[in-house]
Amino acid sequence: MAVNRDEVANMSNGARILVVDDEQPLREFISRNLAARGYAVTKAANGLEAMAIFQSEALDLIILDLMMPHMDGLETTQRIRRVSTLPIIVLSALDEERDKVMALNMGADDYLTKPFGVEELLARVRVALRRMRWTAQPAEEGVLHAGDITLDPEKGRVMRDGKEVKLTRTEFDLLHYLMQNPDRALSHRRILQNVWGPEYGNESEYLRVYIGRLRKKLEKDAANPAHLITEHGLGYRFAS
């Protein structure tokens, strides 16, 4: 059955995606598949081109290769993160955990290992864009408080000791979920599937990185956290 182009565009909401990869066949393959589903696609062959587009165009998502000439994906991610919380999905042939952790530490939201299936990539794109559209959703509950930390789900704002703390969308969603389940030990899989989506469950390194980032931003002593507690062999608990 033919797909109605208007319906496809509505599903994607015309989101603007920048695809960055120095391999032209892969860049074109990704771009064609995104465009066929109603996304507005811009392309770049390296990090320098990507930065120029990022600085001149309004974007909703970046899909970024790690190994590129002129400026690699890690440096590009780091530069973008200094000024923006725009979601970044990293693509890489490197499958070691240390490579994933490095990319996440630089600010990537997701990490997809080459080769990958197009449906898997599209699912990751939907997850990243869905997370960014939180402002259009009604708040499910009121403001959450825990010690010196306050989270306002309607405004998307987190305060510590009365001062606003800037979080990425993923950091906010993770903290929100943990604060919704105070003093409960939550498994890695449960957290991943509720924050990242049902497609996730084995990416425990994501949680190590993001919990570490939240501790640095919210805990008075990140090495001895009062709220973001590790439950060894299981997951994490938010102590209220």
N, C-alpha and C positions, 0 to 999 in steps of 0.2 A: 504494500500500500504506500502511495506517495506521501511524503511528509509535507504538511502545509508550512510554507516558509514563515508566515506570520506567527504560527504556533511555536516554531523553533525560536524565532526572535524573542517571543515573550518568555520562553523558558530561560534564555540566556540574559534577558533584560538588556541586550546590546552591550554587555560588559566589554571594556577595552583592555585587551591583553597584549603585552609586549613579549614576543618570543625571541630569545637571544641564544644563538648557537652558531659556532663557526662552521659546522657541517651543513652545507646548503641543502642536501637532500632531506636531512632530518628536520631542518628548520622549515622547509616547504611542506613536508608531510604533516607536521604539527599544525602549521598555520592553516592548511587546507581543511583539516578535520575540525578545527575550531571555527573557522569561517562558515563551514557547512552547517554548523549548529547555531549560527546567529551571532557569534562573537565578532567584535570589531578588532582586527589583528594588525599589529605593527611589528616589523621584523628588524633585527639587528644582528650583525655578524661577530661582534665582540663587545667587551665591557665599555670601551670608550664610546662606541655608537649608542649603546644602551643608556649611558649616563646623559648623553646629549638629548635623547628622546625623552627620558625621564624628566629632565629639567624643562622641557618645552611643551610637553603634552600631558593632558590629564589621563591617568591610567587607573585601572582597577586591580590589576594583577600582573606580575612578571614571572615568566617561566624562563629559567636561567641555567645555562650549562656552566659547569665549573671550569673545565680545561679549555681556555681560549687564549689567543694571542693578544698582545697589546695591554689588556687588563683582564685578569681572570675573574671567575665568578665570585670567589671569596672577597676579593677587594671591592668588586662592584656591590656586593651585598652589604659590606661594611659601610661603604660610602652612602648608600641609600638609607641605611638604618640610622645614620646620624641625623637625618632630617625628616624621615617618613616611616609610618607603620604599614605602608603598602605591602600586601602579602606577596611573598616570594616563594615559588616552588623551584627547588634546585634539581637539575638533572645531572647525573654523573655515571660514568662507567666504574667509578671507585665504590666498592661494596664493603669496605672495612668499617667497623664501628667508629674508629677514630676519625675517619673522614666525615661520617655523618655528624658526629658530635662537633667537629670543627665548623662545619657549615651552619649547624644550628646555633652554635655559640656566636657566630658572626651575625646572626639575625634571620636566617632562613626559617620559614614556617613549616616547610615540608621538604622531603628528600626522596626522589624517585630514581632508582637504579636502572641504568641502561643494560640490556634492552628491556623495554616495557611495552605493555599493550595499550592501545589507544583508549580503550574503555577505562583502564586503570587511571590513565592521565586525566581523562574527562571527569572521573569521579573525584579526583583530588582537586581539580579546578572548581567543581561545584561546592566542595567542602570549604575551600578558601574563600570563595565569593559569598557563600551563605554566612560565614562568620563575619564578614565585613558589613553585611546589611543589617546588623543588629539594631540600628537606629530606627528602622522602619517597623520594628516589632514592638508590641505593647509589653510593658514590664509585667512579669509574672508574680512578683512579690515586692514588698517594700524594701527600704534601705536595710542592709545587713551591717551589724556591728560586732566587733570582736576586739576587746581591749582598745588599743590605739588605732585600729584599722576600721575604716568605714567604706562600704562598697554600695554605690547607688546604681542598680541595674538599669534604671530608666535613663539616666544621664550618661551612663558608661563611665563613671568617675570613681576613682579610689583615692581616699584620703588617709594619711598617716600623721597623727598628732596635729590634725587640722590643716595639713599642707597636702596639696594634690600630688599624687605620684603618677607619672606618665607610664602607662603600660601599653604594650602592643595588644592587638585584638586577641591573639592566642593567650597571652599572659592573663588578660582580663577574664576570658572565658574559663581558664583553668582555676583561677582564684575564686571566681563566682561559684563554680561547681563544688569546690572544696568547702566554701563557706556555707553552701546550701546543705551540706552534710557534716555539721560540726561534730567533732569527737568520735567520728566513725572511721575505722580503718578500711580504706578503699583499695582494691587491687589495681595493679597497673592496667590490666585489661579493661576493668570497669571505667576507670578514669579516661583512658584513651577513647573508648567507644562513646562515652558521653560528651567529651570535649571535642575530639577530632572528628568522630563519626563512626558508624558501624563498620566501615571498611578497615578500621585500625584495630590493633589489639596486641601486637608483638613488638611495637616500637618503644620499648622501655627506655631507650636512650633519649627519646624526646622528653620524657618526664624528668629524667635526671638533669637535663639542660634547663628546662623551663622552671623547675622547682628551684634550681640554683639561682636563676635570674630573679625569681620572685623573692627569694631570701635576701639577696643583695639589696633589693629595692625596698623591702618592707620590714625585715627583721632588724632589731637593734644590734644583734650579734649574729651574723649569718652562719658562723661556725657552731653556734649553740642556739638554734632557733626556738622561739617560744610558741610559734603557731604552726609552721610548716614542718611537721614531724615525719621522719622516715620510719615506716614499719618494715623492718628488715625481713626479707623473704616474701613480702606481700605487696606493699605499695606505700601509700602516704595517708596521713591523717591531719586534719586541720583542728588544732587545739583551740577551743574558744576561751 
